[in-house]
Amino acid sequence: MMIIGAVAAILVIVGAAMALMGGNHDDDPTHLTVAAHSNIKEPEAGFSPLVGWGCGHQNYNPLVQSCLFKTNSSGEIVPDLATNYSISSDGKKWTVNVRDDVKFSDNSTFDAEDVAFTFNTAKSTESELDLTNIEKIEAKDNKTVEFTLVEPRSTFIYDLRYVGIVPSDSYNNESYGSNPIGTGPYVLDHWDKGQQAIFKINDNYYDKKPFFTQITLLFPEEATWLELAKSGDVDVVPVATSALNQTVDGYQFVEKSAGRAQGISFPYQNDTGETWNGTVKIGNNVTADKAIREALNVGVNRQTMCDEIFSGHATPEFTSVDTRDYANPDAKVQDGDVNKAKQILKDGGWEDKDGDGIVEKDGLKASFDLYYPPDYLDRQSLATVFAEQAKELGIEVKLVGADWDTIYNNMYASAAVMQQTSPDPYKSIYQQYHSKEADGFYMNPGLYNNTASDKLMDDAMHSSDLKAANTLWSQSALVNGGGWGPAGDAPFAWLVNYDYNYFIKNGIDIGKQPDGLGNDILINICDWTRTNSTA
């Protein structure tokens, strides 16, 4: 009866979504209906890039706004509203020249003052953006804006790439989210909160006009994705983990890599009784032992996880940045070796002396909690399989499903299933592994620290040569026998690189998309077409 009820509930939700679309079918081939992936959440504060839409730790095409730079089909960051940029010899001043032929959707003229206003406002607004390293932003003239940084930051180009520009003359923080003005290819026509947003073409758009004159963006629960595709009334639908072996008539299965690394964070500090804010416990005497972390990295079988959980639509992941230009292949380990893992534990003093299947050391059982968010089926499954494989090594992993607030309150003392997707090495490496004090922020959840690795990361951040910076990022993963890779200090057990998968209706051509950014399926929406005559 419970299963029947759940299916009925899903069908009701799907029916409601279809009703909101204005009927069961839209015959206009230039209209596109997209079910947003869970990484593109409906924005509570509306479609403002200064609060979270299109920016933050999940970067995607904001549709309504343009950015100074964009990513082309080859994966290169190239000018969009900008025309070019230069960096001072000390790396602290970034001068960006902007276009003089662009109008906002309300017919006001775009210029450098709008760029300065956008970044200044974003810096002072409570948002998902970390712009604390910007000292000041000034429009030097209509076509030139100068960014002065507190410290040199080689990764600043990513901030210029992902912050949508808003108009300085009319921006109102209270109302902008529901009535956004931008220079992007679309304008927001209508927003049914909790269900969908409808975007229509921006007649003022300065670049290639999109084929699709209207986009209906739905915000459904993952449980409804498959039924939405089967309805035939949605053109693009994400594929849930549970449906990876499914096919839907009239749809192509499209698989896009995104560098979506999923894995397990380990508390790196010992439990000395220290807390954060007087309540959040810090440290775990089991995971603080390198032998435990190393054995788990060596002993688990990542390919088995890819096959069992993701039906092969994933690849083994070791460092969280295996697919990036700044990856270090030497920082990987050979996994799936249970015997070697057991020997690592034995050499580290961990043995099963009482025959209960769990190794112990100095009376301490190799047992720890692993927190995961139960509303993410992929992470729940990953936690389950990881625990099963850890048991073969003699390590007990106790699973705890919890909301994110609870996970964050326990991450310094317990393992957690984490994910990172950003191509920006400041987010994917520096924030993830550079030493810090406890602050409640989910980056570097195990409070990992390594002085030599920190130095290389600092040097990478301060470099004005991006290629040199990439070399330094790579080196920081494995240095002097340590570093944040699994062949070093192993503060994480990164496990899989899970692709983003979509059902896309036959006849829709999404063009050539950049590799490694599959989380942003609409990244090149202006190149999309429909080759058949009906929707």
C-alpha positions in Angstrom: 0.0 0.0 0.0 2.9 2.4 0.8 4.4 1.8 -2.7 1.0 2.4 -4.4 0.6 5.6 -2.4 4.0 6.9 -3.3 3.4 6.3 -7.0 0.1 8.0 -6.8 1.7 11.0 -5.1 4.3 11.2 -7.9 1.6 11.1 -10.6 -0.3 13.9 -8.8 2.9 16.1 -8.8 3.5 15.3 -12.5 0.0 16.2 -13.3 0.2 19.5 -11.5 3.4 20.3 -13.3 1.8 19.6 -16.6 -1.2 21.7 -15.7 0.9 24.7 -14.9 2.5 24.4 -18.3 -0.8 25.4 -19.8 -2.0 22.1 -21.0 -0.7 18.7 -22.0 1.3 19.7 -25.0 3.0 22.7 -26.6 3.2 22.5 -30.4 5.5 25.4 -30.9 8.9 24.0 -31.9 10.6 27.1 -30.7 9.4 26.5 -27.1 11.5 24.4 -24.8 10.5 22.8 -21.5 13.3 21.9 -19.2 13.1 20.1 -15.8 16.0 21.6 -13.8 18.5 19.2 -12.2 18.7 19.3 -8.4 21.9 21.4 -8.7 19.8 24.2 -10.2 17.6 24.9 -7.2 14.6 27.2 -7.5 16.0 30.5 -6.0 14.2 31.5 -2.9 15.2 35.1 -3.4 14.5 35.1 -7.1 16.7 35.3 -10.1 19.4 37.6 -8.8 23.1 36.6 -9.4 24.0 38.7 -6.4 22.2 36.4 -4.1 22.7 32.9 -5.6 21.1 32.5 -9.0 23.8 31.1 -11.3 26.7 31.7 -8.9 28.1 30.5 -5.6 29.3 26.9 -5.3 27.1 25.8 -8.1 27.8 27.7 -11.3 25.4 27.6 -14.3 24.0 29.8 -17.1 21.8 32.4 -15.4 19.9 32.9 -18.7 18.8 36.5 -17.9 22.2 37.9 -17.1 25.5 37.9 -19.0 28.9 37.6 -17.3 32.1 39.4 -18.2 33.5 36.1 -19.5 32.0 32.8 -20.6 33.2 29.3 -21.4 33.4 28.3 -25.1 32.8 24.9 -26.7 36.5 24.0 -26.1 36.3 24.7 -22.4 38.3 28.0 -22.6 37.3 31.1 -20.7 36.7 33.8 -23.3 35.3 37.4 -23.2 31.5 37.9 -23.2 30.6 41.4 -21.9 34.4 42.0 -21.6 36.6 42.5 -24.6 39.9 41.8 -22.9 41.8 42.1 -19.6 45.2 42.6 -18.1 46.9 41.8 -14.8 49.4 44.1 -13.1 52.9 42.7 -12.3 52.1 42.3 -8.6 48.9 40.4 -9.5 46.7 42.8 -7.4 45.1 44.9 -10.2 42.9 43.3 -12.9 41.8 45.8 -15.6 38.9 44.7 -17.7 37.7 46.4 -20.8 34.0 46.0 -21.7 31.8 46.3 -24.7 30.1 49.6 -25.7 27.3 48.1 -27.9 25.2 46.4 -25.3 21.8 47.3 -23.8 19.9 45.8 -20.9 16.5 44.3 -21.5 14.9 47.5 -20.2 16.8 49.5 -23.0 19.3 51.1 -20.6 22.9 51.2 -21.7 25.4 48.8 -20.3 28.8 50.2 -19.3 31.7 49.8 -16.8 29.7 51.4 -14.0 27.3 48.5 -14.1 30.2 46.1 -13.6 31.6 48.1 -10.7 28.2 48.4 -9.1 27.5 44.6 -9.5 30.7 43.5 -7.8 30.5 46.2 -5.1 26.9 45.2 -4.3 27.7 41.5 -4.4 30.6 42.1 -2.1 28.5 43.8 0.5 25.4 41.6 0.1 24.8 38.4 2.1 25.2 36.0 -0.8 26.9 32.7 -1.8 29.8 34.7 -3.4 33.1 34.9 -1.6 34.4 38.3 -2.8 36.3 39.2 0.4 39.6 39.3 -1.5 38.4 42.3 -3.5 39.6 45.6 -1.9 37.8 47.9 -4.3 36.2 48.1 -7.8 36.2 51.3 -9.8 34.9 52.2 -13.2 37.8 54.2 -14.7 35.6 55.2 -17.7 32.6 53.8 -19.6 34.7 51.0 -21.0 37.2 50.2 -18.3 36.8 48.7 -14.8 39.6 48.1 -12.4 39.6 45.5 -9.7 42.0 45.9 -6.8 42.6 42.7 -4.8 43.8 42.4 -1.2 46.1 39.6 -2.3 47.0 38.3 -5.7 44.7 35.6 -6.8 45.3 33.6 -10.0 41.8 32.2 -9.8 40.0 35.6 -9.9 39.1 34.9 -13.5 36.5 32.4 -12.3 34.7 35.2 -10.3 34.7 37.3 -13.5 33.3 34.3 -15.3 30.4 33.5 -13.0 29.0 36.8 -11.7 26.0 38.0 -13.8 26.0 41.8 -14.3 23.0 43.8 -13.2 22.0 47.5 -14.0 23.4 50.1 -11.6 20.6 52.6 -12.4 17.6 50.4 -11.5 18.8 47.6 -9.3 16.7 47.1 -6.2 17.7 44.3 -3.8 14.1 43.8 -2.6 12.4 43.5 -6.0 15.1 42.6 -8.5 14.8 38.8 -7.9 11.3 38.6 -9.2 11.8 41.2 -11.9 15.4 40.8 -13.1 16.9 43.0 -15.7 19.9 41.8 -17.6 21.8 41.6 -20.8 21.5 37.8 -21.3 19.6 36.0 -24.1 16.4 35.7 -22.1 14.1 37.8 -19.8 11.9 36.4 -17.0 8.3 36.5 -18.3 6.5 34.7 -15.4 7.4 32.9 -12.2 5.0 30.4 -10.5 6.9 30.0 -7.3 7.4 26.4 -6.3 6.7 25.1 -9.8 8.2 26.9 -12.8 9.7 29.9 -14.4 9.1 31.0 -18.0 11.7 32.9 -19.9 11.3 34.6 -23.2 13.8 35.9 -25.7 15.5 39.2 -25.0 15.2 41.3 -28.1 18.2 43.4 -27.0 20.6 40.5 -26.8 23.8 41.5 -28.5 25.1 38.0 -29.5 23.8 35.1 -31.5 20.0 35.0 -31.1 18.8 31.7 -29.7 16.5 29.4 -31.7 14.3 28.8 -28.7 12.1 31.8 -28.1 10.7 30.5 -24.8 12.1 28.3 -22.0 9.9 26.9 -19.3 12.0 25.8 -16.5 10.4 23.4 -14.0 11.7 22.7 -10.5 10.5 19.1 -9.8 11.5 16.7 -7.1 13.9 13.9 -8.2 11.3 11.3 -7.6 9.2 12.7 -10.5 11.9 13.0 -13.1 11.3 9.7 -14.9 7.5 10.2 -15.1 8.0 13.7 -16.5 10.1 12.2 -19.3 7.5 9.5 -19.9 4.8 12.2 -20.2 6.4 13.4 -23.4 5.7 17.0 -22.6 9.1 17.9 -21.2 12.0 18.3 -23.6 14.9 17.9 -21.2 14.7 15.8 -18.0 17.5 14.8 -15.6 18.0 11.1 -15.1 17.9 9.9 -11.5 20.3 7.3 -10.2 17.5 4.8 -10.0 16.6 5.3 -13.7 20.1 5.0 -15.2 19.1 1.7 -16.9 15.8 3.0 -18.2 15.0 4.2 -21.7 12.2 6.5 -22.7 10.5 6.4 -26.1 11.2 9.5 -28.1 14.2 10.6 -26.0 17.9 10.2 -26.3 20.1 9.5 -23.3 22.8 12.1 -23.0 25.7 11.7 -20.6 27.8 14.7 -19.7 30.9 14.7 -17.6 31.1 17.5 -14.9 34.0 16.6 -12.7 31.4 15.8 -10.0 33.6 14.2 -7.4 31.8 12.4 -4.6 33.6 10.9 -1.6 34.1 10.7 2.1 35.6 13.4 4.3 37.6 12.2 7.3 38.1 14.2 10.6 41.9 14.8 10.5 42.3 15.9 14.1 42.5 13.8 17.2 39.7 14.2 19.8 41.2 16.3 22.5 37.9 17.5 23.9 38.1 20.7 21.8 34.8 22.1 20.5 33.7 24.9 18.2 31.1 27.3 19.5 31.1 25.3 22.7 28.8 22.6 21.2 30.4 21.2 18.0 32.8 18.4 18.7 36.2 18.4 17.0 38.3 15.4 16.3 38.1 11.6 15.9 40.8 9.3 17.2 40.0 6.6 14.6 40.0 8.7 11.4 42.9 10.9 12.7 45.1 7.8 12.3 46.6 7.8 8.8 46.6 4.0 8.6 42.8 4.1 8.7 42.5 6.7 5.9 45.2 5.1 3.8 43.7 1.6 4.1 40.3 2.8 3.1 41.7 4.6 0.1 43.6 1.5 -1.0 41.1 -1.2 0.0 37.8 0.1 -1.5 37.0 -0.7 -5.1 35.9 2.4 -6.9 35.1 0.8 -10.2 32.6 -1.5 -8.4 30.9 1.5 -6.9 30.7 3.1 -10.4 29.1 -0.1 -11.8 26.8 -1.0 -8.9 25.5 2.5 -8.0 25.7 4.4 -11.3 25.4 1.6 -13.8 28.7 2.5 -15.3 27.8 6.2 -15.7 30.7 7.3 -13.5 34.4 6.9 -13.3 36.7 6.2 -10.3 37.8 9.4 -8.6 40.9 9.7 -6.4 41.8 13.4 -5.8 38.5 15.2 -6.4 40.2 17.0 -9.4 41.2 14.0 -11.5 39.7 15.5 -14.7 41.0 19.1 -14.3 44.1 20.7 -15.9 45.8 20.9 -12.4 45.3 17.2 -11.5 48.3 15.2 -10.2 48.2 11.6 -11.4 51.1 10.7 -9.0 48.8 11.6 -6.1 46.5 8.6 -6.9 46.7 5.1 -5.3 46.0 1.7 -6.7 42.7 0.7 -5.1 40.7 -2.5 -4.7 43.6 -4.2 -2.9 42.1 -5.7 0.3 45.2 -7.5 1.3 47.4 -4.4 1.1 44.8 -2.4 3.0 44.8 -5.0 5.8 48.6 -5.0 5.9 48.6 -1.2 6.2 46.2 -1.5 9.2 48.4 -4.2 10.8 51.6 -2.2 10.3 49.8 0.8 11.9 48.9 -1.3 15.0 45.3 -2.1 14.1 44.4 -5.8 14.6 41.3 -7.8 15.4 42.3 -9.3 18.7 38.8 -10.2 20.0 37.6 -11.9 16.8 34.5 -9.6 16.3 35.6 -8.6 12.7 36.6 -5.1 13.7 40.3 -4.2 14.1 41.3 -2.2 17.2 44.4 -0.4 18.5 45.2 0.3 22.1 41.6 -0.7 23.0 40.1 1.6 20.4 37.8 0.0 17.9 38.1 1.1 14.2 34.6 2.4 14.2 33.2 5.8 13.2 29.9 7.4 12.1 29.4 8.4 8.4 26.8 11.1 7.8 24.9 11.4 4.5 21.9 13.3 3.2 19.1 10.7 2.7 17.2 12.8 0.1 20.2 12.3 -2.3 19.8 8.7 -3.5 23.3 8.7 -5.0 25.0 9.7 -1.8 23.0 7.4 0.3 23.9 4.5 -2.0 27.6 5.6 -2.0 27.6 5.6 1.8 26.1 2.1 1.9 28.5 0.5 -0.5 31.5 2.3 1.1 30.4 0.9 4.5 30.1 -2.6 3.1 33.5 -2.5 1.6 35.1 -1.0 4.7 33.7 -3.9 6.7 35.8 -6.3 4.6 38.9 -4.5 5.8 37.8 -4.8 9.5 36.6 -1.2 9.8 33.0 -0.5 11.0 31.3 2.4 9.4 28.0 3.3 11.0 25.6 5.2 8.7 23.7 8.2 9.8 21.1 9.9 7.6 20.7 13.6 8.4 19.8 17.0 7.1 22.7 19.4 6.1 22.6 21.4 9.4 23.1 18.2 11.4 25.9 17.1 9.0 27.7 20.4 9.3 27.4 20.2 13.1 29.1 16.8 13.1 31.6 17.0 10.2 34.6 17.9 12.4 34.1 14.7 14.5 32.5 12.3 12.0 33.0 11.3 8.4 30.5 12.7 5.8 29.6 12.1 2.2 30.7 15.2 0.3 30.7 16.4 -3.3 32.6 19.1 -5.2 32.2 20.1 -8.8 33.8 23.5 -9.2 36.4 24.0 -12.0 37.8 26.8 -9.9 40.9 25.6 -8.0 40.3 28.2 -5.3 37.1 26.3 -4.4 38.1 22.8 -5.3 41.6 22.8 -3.8 42.4 25.9 -1.7 39.2 26.0 0.3 39.0 22.2 0.4 42.5 21.5 1.8 44.2 24.7 3.0 44.5 24.7 6.8 42.0 26.7 8.8 40.3 27.0 12.1 36.8 25.5 12.7 34.2 27.9 11.3 31.2 25.8 10.6 31.8 26.2 6.8 31.6 22.9 4.9 34.9 23.5 3.0 37.8 21.4 4.5 35.3 19.6 6.8 38.0 17.4 8.4 40.2 20.5 9.3 43.1 19.0 7.3 46.4 20.9 7.5 49.9 20.4 6.0 52.4 23.3 6.0 54.2 22.3 2.9 51.0 21.8 1.0 49.7 25.2 2.3 52.8 26.9 0.9 52.3 25.5 -2.6 48.6 26.5 -2.5 49.5 30.0 -1.4 52.1 30.3 -4.2 49.5 29.1 -6.7 47.0 31.7 -5.5 49.6 34.5 -5.8 50.9 33.5 -9.2 50.0 35.8 -12.1 50.9 33.0 -14.6 48.0 30.6 -14.8 50.0 27.7 -16.2 52.5 28.1 -13.4 49.7 28.2 -10.9 48.3 25.0 -12.3 51.6 23.3 -11.8 51.7 24.5 -8.1 48.1 23.3 -7.5 49.2 19.9 -8.8 52.3 19.7 -6.7 50.3 20.6 -3.5 48.5 17.2 -3.8 51.7 15.3 -3.1 54.7 16.9 -1.3 57.4 15.4 0.9 55.3 12.3 1.4 52.3 14.3 2.4 49.8 16.5 0.7 46.1 16.2 0.2 46.0 13.4 -2.3 45.4 9.8 -1.3 49.0 8.9 -1.9 49.8 11.7 0.7 47.9 12.4 3.9 44.6 11.1 2.5 42.2 13.5 4.3 39.4 12.2 2.0 38.5 9.0 0.3 37.2 10.4 -3.0 35.4 7.6 -4.8 33.5 8.4 -7.9 33.1 11.0 -10.6 29.4 10.8 -11.4 28.3 12.2 -14.7 25.2 14.3 -15.2 22.7 12.4 -17.3 19.6 13.7 -19.2 16.7 12.4 -21.3 16.6 14.9 -24.2 13.8 14.7 -26.7 14.7 13.4 -30.1 15.2 16.2 -32.6 16.8 18.6 -30.2 20.5 19.3 -31.0 22.4 20.8 -28.0 25.5 21.6 -30.1 29.1 21.1 -29.0 29.3 21.6 -25.2 32.5 22.1 -23.2 33.8 19.0 -21.5 33.7 18.8 -17.7 30.7 21.2 -17.2 27.8 18.8 -17.6 26.1 20.2 -14.5 25.3 23.3 -16.7 23.2 21.7 -19.4 22.0 25.1 -20.7 25.6 26.6 -20.9 25.4 27.0 -24.6 21.6 27.5 -25.0 22.1 29.9 -27.9 23.5 27.0 -30.0 20.5 24.7 -29.4 18.1 23.9 -32.2 15.1 21.6 -32.8 15.5 19.7 -36.1 12.0 18.3 -36.3 8.9 20.3 -37.0 6.9 19.6 -33.8 7.6 19.9 -30.1 
